[in-house]
Amino acid sequence: MLNNTKIMVRNLNLFYGEFQALKDINIDIKENKITALIGPSGCGKSTFLRTLNRMNDLIDHVRINGQILLDGLDIYDSQCDLITLRRNVGMVFQKPNPFPKTVYENIAYGPKIHGIKEKSTLDEIVEKSLRGAALWDEVKDRLDKPALGLSGGQQQRLCIARCLAVEPDVILMDEPTSALDPISTLKIENLLEELKKDYTIVIVTHNMQQAGRVSDETAFFLNGEIIEMNLTDSIFSKPKDKRTKDYITGRFG
Ligand SMILES: Nc1ncnc2c1ncn2[C@@H]1O[C@H](COP(=O)(O)OP(=O)(O)OP(=O)(O)O)[C@@H](O)[C@H]1O
């Protein structure tokens, strides 16, 4: 696809009942880049993020039209296999949500569901995923301990490792550091820089500095619309729309 576009969104509208939460969204999300979604509370960032792996399908009264092409294929097509889609497009949430199982089992769970049974293969996946999430050194001696005994920052990296274990192409992150302390936040921001070599990342953040630090491109949402999308440096240094400027300079939101 042109310009290394991984996800192409065209004329996307989403309604919760009568309420239109997304209005004619058109953006291209580039492969191996980090795209930040910013904007005031309630403007539709999380809703949009969830359209990218069809998590909104789980909500009643949602109506969606338009197109989202992942590697050129329409994810809302009736032929699209949801299990494969959610494997290809993983998600990390705001609050770390490990399963109440061991560290090892948290990572091995997904691969097992996808049919991998051999212990040595699972061991490899667990190590590789934990290394990929920059957590291996901290947990390699406690793989059989409960994941809920880890710190919040470790739990969030565990959730990232769990996501990596099924080998997605795209990782969606909904305010992944908002529940974490500054040091854990920095670890995850550094990790994102590493992960983008192998994955396409879309991140919702309320933290302007974070968007500026980690992302390559930024989309500014307001009232369900994308007001402006551009290279992050351009959005922050010379926003084209006054509303973008007002938001990033802290005048509202
Ligand atoms: N399940 C739902 N049913 C009805 N309305 C919803 C639902 N989820 C979200 N909305 C509404 O859709 C709009 C967009 O919400 P969304 O959570 O996507 O915004 P957001 O930009 O992510 O906000 P925040 O930054 O506060 O998380 C809001 O007006 C919200 O109230």
The ligand as an SDF file (V2000), in Angstrom:
LIG
                    3D

 31 33  0  0  0  0  0  0  0  0999 V2000
  -21.1080    2.6450   25.4380 N   0  0  0  0  0  0  0  0  0  0  0  0
  -21.4900    3.8930   25.1940 C   0  0  0  0  0  0  0  0  0  0  0  0
  -22.8040    4.1930   25.0470 N   0  0  0  0  0  0  0  0  0  0  0  0
  -23.2140    5.4540   24.7930 C   0  0  0  0  0  0  0  0  0  0  0  0
  -22.3620    6.5080   24.6570 N   0  0  0  0  0  0  0  0  0  0  0  0
  -21.0580    6.2800   24.7910 C   0  0  0  0  0  0  0  0  0  0  0  0
  -20.5420    4.9630   25.0600 C   0  0  0  0  0  0  0  0  0  0  0  0
  -19.1980    5.0420   25.1460 N   0  0  0  0  0  0  0  0  0  0  0  0
  -18.8870    6.3420   24.9320 C   0  0  0  0  0  0  0  0  0  0  0  0
  -19.9890    7.0830   24.7090 N   0  0  0  0  0  0  0  0  0  0  0  0
  -20.0430    8.5330   24.4230 C   0  0  0  0  0  0  0  0  0  0  0  0
  -19.3150    8.7780   23.2120 O   0  0  0  0  0  0  0  0  0  0  0  0
  -18.5400    9.9610   23.3440 C   0  0  0  0  0  0  0  0  0  0  0  0
  -17.0820    9.6280   23.1120 C   0  0  0  0  0  0  0  0  0  0  0  0
  -16.5950    8.8400   24.1990 O   0  0  0  0  0  0  0  0  0  0  0  0
  -15.1170    8.2790   24.2600 P   0  0  0  0  0  0  0  0  0  0  0  0
  -14.9800    7.4690   25.4830 O   0  0  0  0  0  0  0  0  0  0  0  0
  -14.7760    7.6720   22.9700 O   0  0  0  0  0  0  0  0  0  0  0  0
  -14.2870    9.6370   24.3970 O   0  0  0  0  0  0  0  0  0  0  0  0
  -12.7730    9.8710   24.7920 P   0  0  0  0  0  0  0  0  0  0  0  0
  -12.3070   10.9710   23.9330 O   0  0  0  0  0  0  0  0  0  0  0  0
  -12.0270    8.6090   24.7700 O   0  0  0  0  0  0  0  0  0  0  0  0
  -12.9170   10.3780   26.2840 O   0  0  0  0  0  0  0  0  0  0  0  0
  -11.9120   10.2230   27.5460 P   0  0  0  0  0  0  0  0  0  0  0  0
  -10.7000   10.9900   27.1520 O   0  0  0  0  0  0  0  0  0  0  0  0
  -12.6770   10.8720   28.6640 O   0  0  0  0  0  0  0  0  0  0  0  0
  -11.6650    8.7730   27.7370 O   0  0  0  0  0  0  0  0  0  0  0  0
  -18.8360   10.5240   24.7220 C   0  0  0  0  0  0  0  0  0  0  0  0
  -19.8330   11.5120   24.5880 O   0  0  0  0  0  0  0  0  0  0  0  0
  -19.3450    9.3370   25.4880 C   0  0  0  0  0  0  0  0  0  0  0  0
  -20.2420    9.7490   26.4910 O   0  0  0  0  0  0  0  0  0  0  0  0
  1  2  1  0
  2  3  1  0
  2  7  2  0
  3  4  2  0
  4  5  1  0
  5  6  2  0
  6  7  1  0
  6 10  1  0
  7  8  1  0
  8  9  2  0
  9 10  1  0
 10 11  1  0
 11 12  1  0
 11 30  1  0
 12 13  1  0
 13 14  1  0
 13 28  1  0
 14 15  1  0
 15 16  1  0
 16 17  2  0
 16 18  1  0
 16 19  1  0
 19 20  1  0
 20 21  2  0
 20 22  1  0
 20 23  1  0
 23 24  1  0
 24 25  2  0
 24 26  1  0
 24 27  1  0
 28 29  1  0
 28 30  1  0
 30 31  1  0
M  END
$$$$
